[in-house]
Amino acid sequence: MRKPETQHRPVISLAIRPKADSDGVRLIQALDEIAQEDSTVRIQAGPVDGQTTLSGMDELHLESICDRILRQYKVEVDAGVAEVIYLETIRRQAEGEGRYIRQTGGSGNYGHVKARIEPNEAGKGIGFINEVRGGVVPAEYIDPIEMGIREAARGGVLAGYELVDVKVSLFDGSFHEVDSNEMAFKIAGSMAFKEAARKACPIVLEPLMAVDVAVKEELLGATMGDLNSRRGRIDSIAQDAGSAVVHAMVPLSEMLRSSRHGRPAYFMRFARYEQAPRRQEPGPDGPAVTANEPRRPRNGSGYNALQLEGGHLD
């Protein structure tokens, strides 16, 4: 059985850069080796300032990578604020049309695509189906259309997050004998996908963590209240000889706080993605936000500000 895609999808990212400009190449080499050994790590080189984005499964994961870069590869790095990786998906079926026509003196550009999208199984990613018949879209343009759709999905349509778990069916279109080309159909595919996704009730997804908290019995009530304040849902409580372990599901964004001294120890691991709540307060540009958006972490932290195993609830 194929494991759900989201089980190995990074849920948190961290921007890092070498303290010494001369270590830039060594840092990239170190990260490349680490990524080859660990399939849950993703590396994205930034276009400016030598900044690289490191993504993983939790802050402890990112911290251990940064420690390894220093210990094994002798490269010191500066780290930014850990950020939760949100996703987007859709809740209903919709159709979209993309028509790209440009005339630039000589030969022009013409691509025309009609596509239908619908929700896919959680963790299945983007599925593409070619339903075109009768040669209305020549075979050589099908791959560029799919490429345009997949590239558009990476930028989302609601809040700029990657759009996942969608089936896309190409069912119609048209071409021009002279002006059609791969680029035009790639752009048209992207346009059709975005139009359909905007009409398909897009939502934002946030990573949910399974959290186990070990606590003395007299602190059980306060701990449960703290978890509830983080939008946590208590699954079960195991009590034994004056102590207890609380099992809960908590959004990762609510666990990113920097002060964790003198409170119960906990362990957390990624569980799944769920729909983020709608934001009701007025947005920065005036009216209240109507599409759902994730709540941002209350306090950011660098990669070494949070210990996930043996950490503490603040």
N, C-alpha and C positions, 0 to 999 in steps of 0.2 A: 504494500500500500504506500502511495506517495505521501510523504509528510507534508502537512500544510506549509505553504510558503512563509507564512508569518512566524512559524516556530523558529526559523533561523534568520529572521529579518532583524537587523539592529534597531533598537528602540531609543537609543540616546547617542548624542554626538558631542564632539569636543574639538574646538579649533586649537591646533598646536603649531608652533614654529620654533626653529632652532634658535637658541640664545645667540649663537655665533653664526653669522652669515656663511662662513666657510664650511659649516656642518650641514648645509642644505642637501647636498648630494648624499651624504652618509645617512641622513635621516630618511630620505626616500628609499634608499637601499634597505635600511633596517625595517621600515614599514612594509616593503614589498615581501621580504622574507617572512615577517610575522603573519601577513595576510595569507600567504601560501600555506602556512601551518594551521591557521585558524579560520574556518569558513564563515564564522560569525562576525569577523572583522571586515569592515569596508574602509577603503582609503580614497579620498578625493582631493587631488591637488588643486589649490586655489590659483586663480589667474594672476594675483598680485601679492606682493609683500612676502612671498615664500610661505604663506599660510596654508596648512593642510588640515582637512577635516577628518577626524578619526571617529568611526562609529562602531558601537558594540552593544552588548546586551544589558549592561548596567554600569554604574559609575565605578564599582570595584574592578570590573573588567577593563575599563579604560585606564584606571589608575595602575593596574598591574602591567599594562602595556607600556605606559610612560616610565614606570620603574625599570622595566626590562630594557628599554631604549637607553637609559642611563647606565644601568649595570652591565649589560652585555655589549652594547655598541658604543658606549662612552660618549653619548650625545646628550647634552642638556637641552631641555625644551621649556618654553613658556607656554602655559595652557590658559585658555579662555574659560568661559562659563559653560558648564554642561547644559545641553538643551535636549528636550524631549523631541523625538521624531514622531510627528503626527502623520496620518494618512487621510485620504479621501476615498469615498466610494459612492455608489448611487443606490436608490431604493425602488426605482420603478423603470419600466421600459420606455424608450423614447427613440425618435428618429431625428437625424440631422442631415443636412446637405451642405457640401462644400463645392464651391465653383470658383476656380482660380483662372482668371483670364488677364493676360498682360500683353500689350503690344509695344515693342521697343524698337521701332524702326524696321529692322529686318524681320526674321521669323519671330513669331509670338510664342506665348505660353498658354496652353489650355489644358485644364484638368477638371473633371466633374465627377463627384462621388456622392452617393447616397448610402448611408449606413444606419443600422439599427443597433441600439445597445440595450442591455438588460443586466440585472445583477447576476453575478457568478457565485459559486460556492466560496465561502470564506477560506482564504489561503490559496486560492487557485490562480490568482493573478489576472492577467489579461488574456482572454481567449479570442482568437480571430478566426472567422468562418467566411469563406468565399462562396456566396450564393449567386454570383453573376452568371447569367446564361446568355447564349446567343452572341457573344463577342461584343457586347455593348461597352465593355472595358477590356482592351487587349490584355492577354496574359502577362506581357512584360511589365505592365504597370501595377500588378497585384502586390508584388513585394514592396515597391516604394509606398503604396498606400498603407500597407501594414506598418511599415517603418514610421511613417508620419503619425499614425495612430498611437504607436507605442511611445514615440517621443512626446506627443501631446499629453499622454497620460502621466508622464513623469513630472509635468508642471501643474497638474490639477486644473480645476476650473472654479473652485470656491475660495480657497485660502492659500493657494500656491503649494500645497502638499501633493505628493505622489498619489494618483488615483489608481486604486487596485480593485481586484475581484469584479471584473466586468467582462461580459461576452459581447463581442462586436461582430456584427454580420454585415458584410458588404453585399448589398442586394441590387444596386443599380448605379448608373452613371452614363457618361458619354465621353467621346474623344473627338479630336480633330486630326484629320489625315496628315496635316503639315505641322501644326503648332503644338500638338501634344508631346510631352516628354516626361521623364521620370520625376524630375523636380516638381513639375506642375501637379502631378498626381500625388506626390508626397505631401505637398502643401494642402491640396484639396482634401486628402484623407484626414489631415490634422484639423482642418476647418470643420468637416462633417462630424468628427468625434467631439470636438468642443461644443458645437451647437447642440448635439444630442445629449451630452452629459449635463449641460446647463438646464435642460428641460426634464432631466430624469431624477429630480429631487436629490441633489448631491448633499452629502453630509461629511463631517469630519470625524475621524476615528482617533482614539487615544489608547496608548498601551496601558493595560491593567496588570498589576503585579499581585502575585500570591504572597502575602506577608504573614510570617509566623513570629509572634512576639512572646518572649518568655518574661514573666512578671511575677512578683510576689502577690499573694492573694489580696493583701490590703490595698494594692495599687490597681487591682483589676478594673474597678469602676472608672478610675481616671484614664486608664489606658484605652478602654472601650470608647470613652467620650472623645479622646484624642483621635482615635481612628475614625469615628463618626464625623468629626470636624473636617477630616481630610476626604470626605465623600467615600469612606471605606464601608464595606459591607461585611459584617461578621458572619463567617461560615460556621464555626464551631469553637468551643472552649473546652480544653482538657485540664481538669484540676486534680492535683495530687499533693498531699502533705504540705499544705501552706503555700503552694505555688501553682501557677497556671500557664498554659500556652494558648494564646489566642490565634486562631487562623482566620484571616480576612483577605478580601480582595480590595485593593486600593489603587487609584490612578497613579501612575508614576510621577506625574507632575506635582502631586500633593506630597510626595516623599522627598522631594529635592529641597531640603532645608539644611543650612550649614551648621546650626548649633545642636549638638547631640550628646551632651555630657550629663552624666548622673541620672540617666533614664533607662528603662528596660532595654535589654539586648534584643535584636531581631534579625531575621533572615528574610530576604525577599528574592523572588525569581519571576521572570516574565510568564504571564498566563495566557493572555489573548488581547486582541484589540476590541474595543467597544465604542459605540457612538459617544462622542463628547457632548456635554450638556450645552443647551443654547445659552448664549450670553444675553442677559436681560438689561444690563446697564447701558447708558448712552455710550456710543463709540466716540473716538477722539475727534471725528469730523461732524458731530452733531447728533443725528437721530439714533435710536437704539438699533443694535444689530439684530437682524431678523434671521439670518442663516446661523446655524450653530457654529460656534468657534470654541477652541480649547481654552481653558483657563491657563494663564501663564504661571510658572513657578513663582511662589511668593518671595523666595530668596534664591538667587543664583549662587553657584559655588564652583570653585575650580576642581580639577580632577582629584585632588587629594584632600578635599574637605569632608568627604563622606565615606565611611566604612560600611559597606552593606552587610558583611558578615561580622557580627560582633559590634555593629553600630548601635546607635541609641535613638529613640524617639525624643524629639525635643518637646 
